[in-house]
Amino acid sequence: MIKLFIGAKGSGKTKTLIELVNNAANTSKGSVVCIEKGDKLRFDITSKARLIDTDYYNVKDASKLTGFIAGILASNSDITDIFVDSSLKICGNDVAAFEVLLKDLDVIAKDVNLVMTVSIATDVCPDSIKAYT
């Protein structure tokens, strides 16, 4: 299941994501993963969740992010939740490629709660992306 938090920069998406990650890490019977661009969340995310910086692994577009998430899922069948902050930014702000990413992740992450933040104004956001809100 994919859930997106869409809004302009500064609208509180990351704060909501941090709360969700920490709650999931405290209640999940499996593993919780949080993917971010950079290392700005390292002091906000509980150590019970695995925090991964995409910059460290050179993930800079939608196809690499799809493969990265697929690899994480393939390496651990115990993952219950994956959270991705700044997902569109990780994808180079390529909206068309992000739409393809969502379709691909919809197939491979159907048994996992996948929550992503997307910095895009709701009035210019395509309906195909809004469908995941």
KOLMI-493577 format. One record per residue (C-alpha): residue in three letters; y, x, z. Coordinates in steps of 0.1 Angstrom, whole numbers, plus 5000, padded with zeros to 4 digits. Layout:
N
ALAYXZ;...
// end
This chain:
133
MET500050005000;ILE503450144990;LYS506650045008;LEU510050174997;PHE513250185017;ILE516050174991;GLY519750224996;ALA522750444991;LYS522950785009;GLY523850735046;SER522450375049;GLY519950475076;LYS516750515056;THR515850845071;LYS516450725107;THR514150435101;LEU511550665085;ILE511650895116;GLU510950595139;LEU508050485117;VAL506450825115;ASN506650875152;ASN505250535159;ALA502450575135;ALA501550915149;ASN501350765184;THR499150475174;SER497150585144;LYS493450655148;GLY493750895118;SER496151155105;VAL499851095097;VAL501651305071;CYS505451325066;ILE506651495034;GLU510251595031;LYS512651805009;GLY513752095031;ASP513252115068;LYS515851885083;LEU513251665101;ARG511451935120;PHE513051845153;ASP512851475149;ILE509151425139;THR506551445166;SER504051735164;LYS501251475162;ALA502251425126;ARG501851685099;LEU505251775084;ILE505351925049;ASP508352075031;THR508152024993;ASP510552304986;TYR508052555002;TYR505352434977;ASN507752414947;VAL507352044942;LYS510351954921;ASP509451664899;ALA507551334899;SER504251464884;LYS504151754909;LEU504751504937;THR501951284925;GLY499551574923;PHE500751704957;ILE500051364974;ALA496751334956;GLY495751674968;ILE496751585004;LEU494651275002;ALA491651454986;SER491751725014;ASN491551475043;SER489851135041;ASP491251055076;ILE494851005065;THR496150665075;ASP499850705068;ILE501950915044;PHE505750915047;VAL508051065021;ASP511751125027;SER514151164998;SER511451084973;LEU513751034943;LYS515551354951;ILE512251544952;CYS511651394917;GLY514851544904;ASN516551204905;ASP514551104874;VAL514250724877;ALA511950684848;ALA509550954861;PHE509750794896;GLU508650464881;VAL505550634866;LEU504950804900;LEU504850464917;LYS502350334893;ASP500150644897;LEU500350634935;ASP499650264936;VAL496150354923;ILE495350664944;ALA496950554977;LYS495650204980;ASP493850275012;VAL496850445029;ASN500150325041;LEU502650505019;VAL506350475029;MET509050635009;THR512850655011;VAL514750624979;SER518450704976;ILE519650464949;ALA522150184950;THR520349854950;ASP522549714922;VAL521449984897;CYS517850004909;PRO515249894883;ASP513149584892;SER509949784888;ILE511149994918;LYS512549704938;ALA509049544936;TYR507849794962;THR510549704988;
// end
